[in-house]
Amino acid sequence: MKTTLFSREIAYIKEDVAELETASIKVQLIYDKVLFMLHSHLPDSLWEAWIGVPYSIISSLYKGNNESGTIFQKWIQGPDGWKCIGCERHCLESTDVERAAEERVFGEQRSFKFHNGIRQSMVLQAVIWSMYENTQLFHPFLGEESFFDGEDLDTIATYFVPTYLSDIRLLELSKPCKEYKEHNVRVYQEWIAAPNLVLQWDGGLTEGRWMTGVYVDQSRFAGLGPYLKDAAGKRTYMQAFVQ
């Protein structure tokens, strides 16, 4: 079923906004918790190979405490409720003068690309889901030694999407999946159906999936950023209002 809109505005009910406000912070805290654990245990060489970005940069990415932008979590309201499929950073682009000055001061550090990096976001999703499944499996034997507490497990079960570094598990479960590729890294995530929208506006006719971005800044909810994503992956950002 498709819903047709005649303006770039989309309505959210108060209950959904309240849920996203709480859930986005819980999800963010799990991102930060797992990143800190990985950084504490992985040697630098393996961290660089897996994640591709120094912890000093990616930690600010997920904590949202860098002045260059805010975290943009990507949510879908699917058949089983709200699900977070990953996140990215929305940054203001530097001018050429600012960029040249940054290169003089920071050297190669500013060359890292972490706006939509699969290794930075999707690999983390896969690690979290693997830890969740193993914790569920061995929970009776772990007791208080479990890395995730009861609230963490509830958050992951409710809002995270099954994500793996291989498609074997999803094929075994006959689950549809989406493959994400970046260089030699492949991540497979269960496909979550998103509502279909048709937008008729001054720019013409746009058809795609309704996605909900949730902005998080310094571990605080900072608003909604809904968008329409077409078959080619292009986004049309919309205005959110609460009814």
CYANA upper distance limits for C-alpha pairs under 8 A (distance plus 0.5 A):
  1 MET  CA    195 PRO  CA      8.42
  1 MET  CA    196 ASN  CA      7.35
  2 LYS  CA    195 PRO  CA      7.81
  2 LYS  CA    196 ASN  CA      5.44
  2 LYS  CA    197 LEU  CA      5.88
  2 LYS  CA    198 VAL  CA      7.31
  3 THR  CA    196 ASN  CA      6.95
  3 THR  CA    197 LEU  CA      5.38
  3 THR  CA    198 VAL  CA      6.61
  4 THR  CA    197 LEU  CA      6.32
  4 THR  CA    198 VAL  CA      5.12
  4 THR  CA    199 LEU  CA      6.36
  4 THR  CA    200 GLN  CA      7.83
  5 LEU  CA      9 GLU  CA      8.42
  5 LEU  CA    197 LEU  CA      7.78
  5 LEU  CA    198 VAL  CA      6.65
  5 LEU  CA    199 LEU  CA      5.36
  5 LEU  CA    200 GLN  CA      6.66
  6 PHE  CA    199 LEU  CA      6.47
  6 PHE  CA    200 GLN  CA      5.40
  6 PHE  CA    201 TRP  CA      6.26
  7 SER  CA    199 LEU  CA      7.52
  7 SER  CA    200 GLN  CA      7.35
  7 SER  CA    201 TRP  CA      6.29
  8 ARG  CA    199 LEU  CA      7.89
  8 ARG  CA    201 TRP  CA      7.85
  8 ARG  CA    237 TYR  CA      8.19
  8 ARG  CA    238 MET  CA      5.37
  8 ARG  CA    239 GLN  CA      6.51
  9 GLU  CA    238 MET  CA      6.04
  9 GLU  CA    239 GLN  CA      5.05
  9 GLU  CA    240 ALA  CA      6.27
  9 GLU  CA    241 PHE  CA      7.59
 10 ILE  CA    226 PRO  CA      8.12
 10 ILE  CA    238 MET  CA      7.46
 10 ILE  CA    239 GLN  CA      6.73
 10 ILE  CA    240 ALA  CA      5.69
 10 ILE  CA    241 PHE  CA      6.87
 11 ALA  CA    240 ALA  CA      6.43
 11 ALA  CA    241 PHE  CA      5.57
 11 ALA  CA    242 VAL  CA      6.14
 11 ALA  CA    243 GLN  CA      6.87
 12 TYR  CA     16 ASP  CA      6.98
 12 TYR  CA     17 VAL  CA      7.16
 12 TYR  CA    240 ALA  CA      7.52
 12 TYR  CA    241 PHE  CA      6.71
 12 TYR  CA    242 VAL  CA      5.37
 12 TYR  CA    243 GLN  CA      6.63
 13 ILE  CA     17 VAL  CA      7.09
 13 ILE  CA    242 VAL  CA      6.09
 13 ILE  CA    243 GLN  CA      5.66
 14 LYS  CA     18 ALA  CA      6.64
 14 LYS  CA    242 VAL  CA      6.57
 14 LYS  CA    243 GLN  CA      6.92
 15 GLU  CA     19 GLU  CA      6.69
 16 ASP  CA     20 LEU  CA      6.66
 17 VAL  CA     21 GLU  CA      6.54
 17 VAL  CA    242 VAL  CA      8.24
 18 ALA  CA     22 THR  CA      6.95
 19 GLU  CA     23 ALA  CA      6.38
 20 LEU  CA     24 SER  CA      6.15
 20 LEU  CA     82 TRP  CA      8.43
 20 LEU  CA    214 VAL  CA      8.10
 21 GLU  CA     25 ILE  CA      7.39
 21 GLU  CA    221 PHE  CA      6.13
 22 THR  CA     26 LYS  CA      7.07
 22 THR  CA    221 PHE  CA      8.38
 23 ALA  CA     27 VAL  CA      6.62
 23 ALA  CA    155 THR  CA      8.12
 23 ALA  CA    159 TYR  CA      8.13
 24 SER  CA     28 GLN  CA      6.59
 24 SER  CA     73 GLN  CA      8.04
 24 SER  CA    214 VAL  CA      7.64
 24 SER  CA    216 VAL  CA      7.87
 24 SER  CA    221 PHE  CA      7.50
 25 ILE  CA     29 LEU  CA      6.70
 25 ILE  CA    216 VAL  CA      7.97
 25 ILE  CA    219 SER  CA      6.65
 25 ILE  CA    220 ARG  CA      6.99
 25 ILE  CA    221 PHE  CA      7.22
 26 LYS  CA     30 ILE  CA      7.00
 26 LYS  CA    152 ASP  CA      8.43
 26 LYS  CA    155 THR  CA      7.43
 27 VAL  CA     31 TYR  CA      6.87
 27 VAL  CA    155 THR  CA      7.56
 27 VAL  CA    156 ILE  CA      8.20
 27 VAL  CA    159 TYR  CA      8.29
 28 GLN  CA     32 ASP  CA      6.80
 28 GLN  CA     62 TYR  CA      7.41
 28 GLN  CA     63 LYS  CA      7.67
 28 GLN  CA    219 SER  CA      7.36
 29 LEU  CA     33 LYS  CA      6.51
 29 LEU  CA    219 SER  CA      8.12
 30 ILE  CA     34 VAL  CA      6.61
 30 ILE  CA    152 ASP  CA      7.60
 31 TYR  CA     35 LEU  CA      6.61
 31 TYR  CA     62 TYR  CA      7.20
 31 TYR  CA    124 LEU  CA      8.07
 32 ASP  CA     36 PHE  CA      6.61
 32 ASP  CA     59 SER  CA      7.56
 32 ASP  CA     62 TYR  CA      6.75
 32 ASP  CA     63 LYS  CA      6.93
 33 LYS  CA     37 MET  CA      6.85
 34 VAL  CA     38 LEU  CA      6.63
 34 VAL  CA    128 ILE  CA      7.64
 35 LEU  CA     39 HIS  CA      6.61
 35 LEU  CA     59 SER  CA      7.68
 35 LEU  CA    124 LEU  CA      8.29
 36 PHE  CA     40 SER  CA      6.64
 36 PHE  CA     59 SER  CA      8.33
 37 MET  CA     41 HIS  CA      6.91
 38 LEU  CA     42 LEU  CA      6.17
 39 HIS  CA     43 PRO  CA      8.32
 39 HIS  CA     47 TRP  CA      7.78
 39 HIS  CA     55 TYR  CA      7.28
 42 LEU  CA     46 LEU  CA      6.75
 42 LEU  CA     47 TRP  CA      6.40
 43 PRO  CA     47 TRP  CA      6.68
 44 ASP  CA     48 GLU  CA      6.56
 45 SER  CA     49 ALA  CA      6.75
 46 LEU  CA     50 TRP  CA      6.52
 47 TRP  CA     51 ILE  CA      6.10
 47 TRP  CA     52 GLY  CA      7.43
 47 TRP  CA     53 VAL  CA      8.42
 47 TRP  CA     54 PRO  CA      8.30
 48 GLU  CA     52 GLY  CA      4.88
 48 GLU  CA     53 VAL  CA      6.54
 48 GLU  CA     54 PRO  CA      7.30
 50 TRP  CA    119 ARG  CA      7.19
 50 TRP  CA    123 VAL  CA      8.42
 51 ILE  CA    119 ARG  CA      5.62
 51 ILE  CA    120 GLN  CA      5.91
 51 ILE  CA    123 VAL  CA      8.03
 52 GLY  CA    119 ARG  CA      7.32
 52 GLY  CA    120 GLN  CA      7.79
 53 VAL  CA     57 ILE  CA      7.24
 53 VAL  CA     58 ILE  CA      6.86
 53 VAL  CA    112 PHE  CA      7.22
 53 VAL  CA    114 PHE  CA      8.20
 53 VAL  CA    120 GLN  CA      7.99
 54 PRO  CA     58 ILE  CA      6.89
 55 TYR  CA     59 SER  CA      5.99
 56 SER  CA     60 SER  CA      7.29
 57 ILE  CA     61 LEU  CA      6.87
 58 ILE  CA     62 TYR  CA      6.87
 58 ILE  CA    114 PHE  CA      8.36
 58 ILE  CA    120 GLN  CA      7.99
 59 SER  CA     63 LYS  CA      6.52
 60 SER  CA     64 GLY  CA      6.08
 60 SER  CA     65 ASN  CA      6.07
 60 SER  CA     66 ASN  CA      6.25
 61 LEU  CA     65 ASN  CA      7.96
 61 LEU  CA     66 ASN  CA      7.68
 61 LEU  CA     70 THR  CA      8.36
 61 LEU  CA     71 ILE  CA      7.26
 61 LEU  CA     88 GLU  CA      8.49
 61 LEU  CA     89 ARG  CA      7.19
 62 TYR  CA     71 ILE  CA      7.06
 63 LYS  CA     71 ILE  CA      8.27
 63 LYS  CA    217 ASP  CA      8.02
 63 LYS  CA    218 GLN  CA      6.42
 63 LYS  CA    219 SER  CA      6.53
 64 GLY  CA     69 GLY  CA      7.92
 64 GLY  CA     70 THR  CA      5.87
 64 GLY  CA     71 ILE  CA      6.00
 64 GLY  CA    216 VAL  CA      7.04
 64 GLY  CA    217 ASP  CA      5.29
 64 GLY  CA    218 GLN  CA      5.17
 64 GLY  CA    219 SER  CA      6.88
 65 ASN  CA     70 THR  CA      8.17
 65 ASN  CA    217 ASP  CA      6.93
 65 ASN  CA    218 GLN  CA      5.09
 65 ASN  CA    219 SER  CA      8.26
 66 ASN  CA     70 THR  CA      7.92
 66 ASN  CA    218 GLN  CA      8.48
 68 SER  CA     91 CYS  CA      6.09
 68 SER  CA     92 LEU  CA      6.96
 69 GLY  CA     89 ARG  CA      6.98
 69 GLY  CA     90 HIS  CA      5.93
 69 GLY  CA     91 CYS  CA      4.88
 69 GLY  CA     92 LEU  CA      7.08
 70 THR  CA     89 ARG  CA      6.29
 70 THR  CA     90 HIS  CA      6.22
 70 THR  CA     91 CYS  CA      7.51
 70 THR  CA    215 TYR  CA      6.93
 70 THR  CA    216 VAL  CA      6.54
 70 THR  CA    217 ASP  CA      5.67
 71 ILE  CA     87 CYS  CA      7.37
 71 ILE  CA     88 GLU  CA      6.43
 71 ILE  CA     89 ARG  CA      5.22
 71 ILE  CA     90 HIS  CA      6.97
 71 ILE  CA    214 VAL  CA      8.49
 71 ILE  CA    215 TYR  CA      6.10
 71 ILE  CA    216 VAL  CA      5.57
 71 ILE  CA    217 ASP  CA      6.78
 72 PHE  CA     87 CYS  CA      5.93
 72 PHE  CA     88 GLU  CA      5.70
 72 PHE  CA     89 ARG  CA      6.05
 72 PHE  CA     90 HIS  CA      6.90
 72 PHE  CA    213 GLY  CA      6.46
 72 PHE  CA    214 VAL  CA      6.07
 72 PHE  CA    215 TYR  CA      5.23
 72 PHE  CA    216 VAL  CA      6.98
 73 GLN  CA     84 CYS  CA      7.45
 73 GLN  CA     85 ILE  CA      8.35
 73 GLN  CA     86 GLY  CA      6.48
 73 GLN  CA     87 CYS  CA      4.58
 73 GLN  CA     88 GLU  CA      6.94
 73 GLN  CA    213 GLY  CA      6.01
 73 GLN  CA    214 VAL  CA      5.56
 73 GLN  CA    215 TYR  CA      6.88
 73 GLN  CA    216 VAL  CA      8.04
 74 LYS  CA     84 CYS  CA      6.21
 74 LYS  CA     85 ILE  CA      6.29
 74 LYS  CA     86 GLY  CA      6.03
 74 LYS  CA     87 CYS  CA      6.03
 74 LYS  CA    211 MET  CA      7.53
 74 LYS  CA    212 THR  CA      6.52
 74 LYS  CA    213 GLY  CA      5.28
 74 LYS  CA    214 VAL  CA      7.04
 75 TRP  CA     82 TRP  CA      7.09
 75 TRP  CA     83 LYS  CA      5.95
 75 TRP  CA     84 CYS  CA      4.90
 75 TRP  CA     85 ILE  CA      6.56
 75 TRP  CA     86 GLY  CA      8.23
 75 TRP  CA    211 MET  CA      6.67
 75 TRP  CA    212 THR  CA      5.53
 75 TRP  CA    213 GLY  CA      6.50
 75 TRP  CA    214 VAL  CA      7.79
 76 ILE  CA     82 TRP  CA      6.16
 76 ILE  CA     83 LYS  CA      5.83
 76 ILE  CA     84 CYS  CA      7.06
 76 ILE  CA     85 ILE  CA      8.03
 76 ILE  CA    192 ILE  CA      7.95
 76 ILE  CA    193 ALA  CA      8.39
 76 ILE  CA    194 ALA  CA      6.39
 76 ILE  CA    210 TRP  CA      8.05
 76 ILE  CA    211 MET  CA      6.00
 76 ILE  CA    212 THR  CA      6.62
 77 GLN  CA     81 GLY  CA      5.85
 77 GLN  CA     82 TRP  CA      4.89
 77 GLN  CA     83 LYS  CA      6.88
 77 GLN  CA    194 ALA  CA      6.91
 77 GLN  CA    195 PRO  CA      7.99
 77 GLN  CA    211 MET  CA      8.34
 77 GLN  CA    212 THR  CA      8.48
 78 GLY  CA     82 TRP  CA      6.65
 78 GLY  CA     83 LYS  CA      7.57
 78 GLY  CA    192 ILE  CA      6.80
 78 GLY  CA    193 ALA  CA      6.21
 78 GLY  CA    194 ALA  CA      6.06
 78 GLY  CA    195 PRO  CA      7.82
 79 PRO  CA    193 ALA  CA      7.85
 82 TRP  CA    159 TYR  CA      6.77
 83 LYS  CA    158 THR  CA      7.91
 83 LYS  CA    159 TYR  CA      5.01
 83 LYS  CA    160 PHE  CA      6.27
 83 LYS  CA    161 VAL  CA      6.98
 84 CYS  CA    159 TYR  CA      6.19
 84 CYS  CA    160 PHE  CA      5.94
 84 CYS  CA    161 VAL  CA      7.19
 85 ILE  CA    125 GLN  CA      8.48
 85 ILE  CA    160 PHE  CA      7.19
 85 ILE  CA    161 VAL  CA      6.55
 86 GLY  CA    121 SER  CA      6.50
 86 GLY  CA    122 MET  CA      6.90
 86 GLY  CA    125 GLN  CA      7.41
 87 CYS  CA    116 ASN  CA      8.12
 87 CYS  CA    121 SER  CA      6.63
 88 GLU  CA    114 PHE  CA      8.03
 88 GLU  CA    115 HIS  CA      5.97
 88 GLU  CA    116 ASN  CA      5.61
 88 GLU  CA    117 GLY  CA      8.01
 88 GLU  CA    121 SER  CA      7.56
 89 ARG  CA    114 PHE  CA      7.80
 89 ARG  CA    115 HIS  CA      5.48
 89 ARG  CA    116 ASN  CA      7.52
 90 HIS  CA    115 HIS  CA      7.26
 91 CYS  CA    115 HIS  CA      8.18
 94 SER  CA     98 GLU  CA      6.14
 94 SER  CA     99 ARG  CA      6.20
 95 THR  CA     99 ARG  CA      6.50
 96 ASP  CA    100 ALA  CA      6.61
 97 VAL  CA    101 ALA  CA      6.76
 98 GLU  CA    102 GLU  CA      6.65
 99 ARG  CA    103 GLU  CA      6.73
100 ALA  CA    104 ARG  CA      6.90
101 ALA  CA    105 VAL  CA      6.84
102 GLU  CA    106 PHE  CA      6.12
102 GLU  CA    107 GLY  CA      7.86
102 GLU  CA    110 ARG  CA      7.74
103 GLU  CA    107 GLY  CA      5.23
103 GLU  CA    108 GLU  CA      7.34
103 GLU  CA    109 GLN  CA      8.48
103 GLU  CA    110 ARG  CA      7.22
106 PHE  CA    110 ARG  CA      6.99
108 GLU  CA    112 PHE  CA      8.39
113 LYS  CA    117 GLY  CA      7.40
114 PHE  CA    120 GLN  CA      7.42
116 ASN  CA    120 GLN  CA      8.36
116 ASN  CA    121 SER  CA      7.99
117 GLY  CA    121 SER  CA      6.69
117 GLY  CA    122 MET  CA      8.38
117 GLY  CA    182 GLU  CA      8.32
118 ILE  CA    122 MET  CA      5.48
118 ILE  CA    123 VAL  CA      7.13
118 ILE  CA    180 TYR  CA      7.50
118 ILE  CA    181 LYS  CA      7.64
118 ILE  CA    182 GLU  CA      6.71
118 ILE  CA    185 VAL  CA      8.49
118 ILE  CA    187 VAL  CA      8.42
119 ARG  CA    123 VAL  CA      5.62
119 ARG  CA    124 LEU  CA      7.91
119 ARG  CA    182 GLU  CA      7.82
119 ARG  CA    185 VAL  CA      7.63
120 GLN  CA    124 LEU  CA      6.96
121 SER  CA    125 GLN  CA      6.86
122 MET  CA    126 ALA  CA      6.78
122 MET  CA    163 THR  CA      8.25
122 MET  CA    180 TYR  CA      8.44
122 MET  CA    187 VAL  CA      7.05
123 VAL  CA    127 VAL  CA      6.69
123 VAL  CA    165 LEU  CA      7.93
123 VAL  CA    187 VAL  CA      7.19
124 LEU  CA    128 ILE  CA      6.65
125 GLN  CA    129 TRP  CA      6.70
125 GLN  CA    160 PHE  CA      8.43
125 GLN  CA    163 THR  CA      6.64
126 ALA  CA    130 SER  CA      6.57
126 ALA  CA    162 PRO  CA      8.01
126 ALA  CA    163 THR  CA      5.13
126 ALA  CA    164 TYR  CA      5.30
126 ALA  CA    165 LEU  CA      7.00
126 ALA  CA    187 VAL  CA      7.96
127 VAL  CA    131 MET  CA      6.67
127 VAL  CA    164 TYR  CA      8.29
128 ILE  CA    132 TYR  CA      6.61
129 TRP  CA    133 GLU  CA      6.68
129 TRP  CA    156 ILE  CA      8.09
129 TRP  CA    160 PHE  CA      8.12
129 TRP  CA    161 VAL  CA      8.29
129 TRP  CA    162 PRO  CA      6.60
129 TRP  CA    163 THR  CA      6.67
129 TRP  CA    164 TYR  CA      8.02
130 SER  CA    134 ASN  CA      6.69
130 SER  CA    163 THR  CA      8.46
130 SER  CA    164 TYR  CA      7.89
131 MET  CA    135 THR  CA      6.45
132 TYR  CA    136 GLN  CA      6.67
132 TYR  CA    148 PHE  CA      8.19
132 TYR  CA    153 LEU  CA      7.22
132 TYR  CA    156 ILE  CA      7.77
133 GLU  CA    137 LEU  CA      6.71
134 ASN  CA    138 PHE  CA      6.60
134 ASN  CA    139 HIS  CA      8.47
135 THR  CA    139 HIS  CA      5.72
135 THR  CA    142 LEU  CA      8.39
135 THR  CA    146 SER  CA      7.39
135 THR  CA    148 PHE  CA      8.09
138 PHE  CA    142 LEU  CA      6.74
139 HIS  CA    143 GLY  CA      6.91
139 HIS  CA    146 SER  CA      7.68
142 LEU  CA    146 SER  CA      5.96
148 PHE  CA    152 ASP  CA      5.93
148 PHE  CA    153 LEU  CA      6.71
149 ASP  CA    153 LEU  CA      6.83
150 GLY  CA    154 ASP  CA      6.75
151 GLU  CA    155 THR  CA      6.67
152 ASP  CA    156 ILE  CA      6.72
153 LEU  CA    157 ALA  CA      6.54
154 ASP  CA    158 THR  CA      6.50
155 THR  CA    159 TYR  CA      6.35
155 THR  CA    160 PHE  CA      7.96
156 ILE  CA    160 PHE  CA      5.42
161 VAL  CA    189 GLN  CA      7.42
161 VAL  CA    190 GLU  CA      6.95
162 PRO  CA    189 GLN  CA      6.38
162 PRO  CA    190 GLU  CA      6.14
163 THR  CA    187 VAL  CA      7.62
163 THR  CA    188 TYR  CA      6.16
163 THR  CA    189 GLN  CA      4.71
163 THR  CA    190 GLU  CA      6.92
164 TYR  CA    169 ARG  CA      8.34
164 TYR  CA    187 VAL  CA      6.34
164 TYR  CA    188 TYR  CA      5.67
164 TYR  CA    189 GLN  CA      6.80
165 LEU  CA    186 ARG  CA      6.71
165 LEU  CA    187 VAL  CA      5.17
165 LEU  CA    188 TYR  CA      6.51
166 SER  CA    186 ARG  CA      8.05
166 SER  CA    187 VAL  CA      7.17
166 SER  CA    188 TYR  CA      6.74
167 ASP  CA    171 LEU  CA      6.64
167 ASP  CA    177 CYS  CA      8.33
167 ASP  CA    188 TYR  CA      6.24
168 ILE  CA    172 GLU  CA      6.66
169 ARG  CA    173 LEU  CA      6.86
170 LEU  CA    174 SER  CA      6.55
170 LEU  CA    175 LYS  CA      5.62
170 LEU  CA    176 PRO  CA      7.68
170 LEU  CA    177 CYS  CA      7.50
170 LEU  CA    190 GLU  CA      7.51
171 LEU  CA    175 LYS  CA      6.57
171 LEU  CA    176 PRO  CA      8.27
175 LYS  CA    190 GLU  CA      6.92
175 LYS  CA    191 TRP  CA      8.10
176 PRO  CA    190 GLU  CA      6.34
176 PRO  CA    191 TRP  CA      5.85
177 CYS  CA    188 TYR  CA      6.78
177 CYS  CA    189 GLN  CA      5.82
177 CYS  CA    190 GLU  CA      4.72
177 CYS  CA    191 TRP  CA      5.00
178 LYS  CA    188 TYR  CA      6.15
178 LYS  CA    189 GLN  CA      5.86
178 LYS  CA    190 GLU  CA      6.82
178 LYS  CA    191 TRP  CA      6.19
179 GLU  CA    186 ARG  CA      7.29
179 GLU  CA    187 VAL  CA      6.31
179 GLU  CA    188 TYR  CA      5.15
179 GLU  CA    189 GLN  CA      7.14
180 TYR  CA    186 ARG  CA      6.15
180 TYR  CA    187 VAL  CA      5.63
180 TYR  CA    188 TYR  CA      6.79
181 LYS  CA    185 VAL  CA      6.26
181 LYS  CA    186 ARG  CA      5.19
181 LYS  CA    187 VAL  CA      7.12
182 GLU  CA    186 ARG  CA      7.17
194 ALA  CA    209 ARG  CA      6.20
194 ALA  CA    210 TRP  CA      6.59
194 ALA  CA    211 MET  CA      7.55
195 PRO  CA    209 ARG  CA      6.22
195 PRO  CA    210 TRP  CA      5.96
196 ASN  CA    207 GLU  CA      8.03
196 ASN  CA    208 GLY  CA      6.31
196 ASN  CA    209 ARG  CA      5.20
196 ASN  CA    210 TRP  CA      6.58
197 LEU  CA    207 GLU  CA      6.31
197 LEU  CA    208 GLY  CA      6.10
197 LEU  CA    209 ARG  CA      6.44
197 LEU  CA    210 TRP  CA      6.68
197 LEU  CA    228 LEU  CA      7.90
198 VAL  CA    205 LEU  CA      7.58
198 VAL  CA    206 THR  CA      6.24
198 VAL  CA    207 GLU  CA      4.89
198 VAL  CA    208 GLY  CA      7.13
199 LEU  CA    205 LEU  CA      6.25
199 LEU  CA    206 THR  CA      5.52
199 LEU  CA    207 GLU  CA      6.69
200 GLN  CA    204 GLY  CA      6.43
200 GLN  CA    205 LEU  CA      5.25
200 GLN  CA    206 THR  CA      7.07
201 TRP  CA    205 LEU  CA      7.08
206 THR  CA    230 ASP  CA      7.90
207 GLU  CA    228 LEU  CA      8.06
207 GLU  CA    229 LYS  CA      8.39
207 GLU  CA    230 ASP  CA      6.48
208 GLY  CA    228 LEU  CA      6.17
208 GLY  CA    229 LYS  CA      5.58
208 GLY  CA    230 ASP  CA      4.61
208 GLY  CA    231 ALA  CA      6.92
209 ARG  CA    228 LEU  CA      6.04
209 ARG  CA    229 LYS  CA      5.69
209 ARG  CA    230 ASP  CA      6.94
210 TRP  CA    226 PRO  CA      7.83
210 TRP  CA    227 TYR  CA      6.65
210 TRP  CA    228 LEU  CA      5.43
210 TRP  CA    229 LYS  CA      7.12
211 MET  CA    226 PRO  CA      6.30
211 MET  CA    227 TYR  CA      5.91
211 MET  CA    228 LEU  CA      6.62
211 MET  CA    229 LYS  CA      7.49
212 THR  CA    224 LEU  CA      7.43
212 THR  CA    225 GLY  CA      6.56
212 THR  CA    226 PRO  CA      4.72
212 THR  CA    227 TYR  CA      6.76
213 GLY  CA    224 LEU  CA      6.19
213 GLY  CA    225 GLY  CA      5.02
213 GLY  CA    226 PRO  CA      5.80
213 GLY  CA    227 TYR  CA      7.80
214 VAL  CA    221 PHE  CA      8.03
214 VAL  CA    222 ALA  CA      7.87
214 VAL  CA    223 GLY  CA      6.53
214 VAL  CA    224 LEU  CA      5.20
214 VAL  CA    225 GLY  CA      6.45
215 TYR  CA    221 PHE  CA      6.73
215 TYR  CA    222 ALA  CA      5.45
215 TYR  CA    223 GLY  CA      5.85
215 TYR  CA    224 LEU  CA      6.59
215 TYR  CA    225 GLY  CA      7.60
216 VAL  CA    220 ARG  CA      5.86
216 VAL  CA    221 PHE  CA      5.25
216 VAL  CA    222 ALA  CA      5.63
216 VAL  CA    223 GLY  CA      8.02
217 ASP  CA    221 PHE  CA      7.03
217 ASP  CA    222 ALA  CA      6.52
224 LEU  CA    240 ALA  CA      7.05
225 GLY  CA    237 TYR  CA      7.56
225 GLY  CA    238 MET  CA      7.42
225 GLY  CA    239 GLN  CA      7.48
225 GLY  CA    240 ALA  CA      7.33
226 PRO  CA    237 TYR  CA      6.60
226 PRO  CA    238 MET  CA      5.96
226 PRO  CA    239 GLN  CA      7.17
226 PRO  CA    240 ALA  CA      6.96
227 TYR  CA    235 ARG  CA      6.63
227 TYR  CA    236 THR  CA      5.83
227 TYR  CA    237 TYR  CA      4.65
227 TYR  CA    238 MET  CA      5.79
228 LEU  CA    235 ARG  CA      6.01
228 LEU  CA    236 THR  CA      5.51
228 LEU  CA    237 TYR  CA      6.87
228 LEU  CA    238 MET  CA      8.00
229 LYS  CA    233 GLY  CA      6.14
229 LYS  CA    234 LYS  CA      6.09
229 LYS  CA    235 ARG  CA      5.11
229 LYS  CA    236 THR  CA      7.03
230 ASP  CA    234 LYS  CA      6.03
230 ASP  CA    235 ARG  CA      7.12
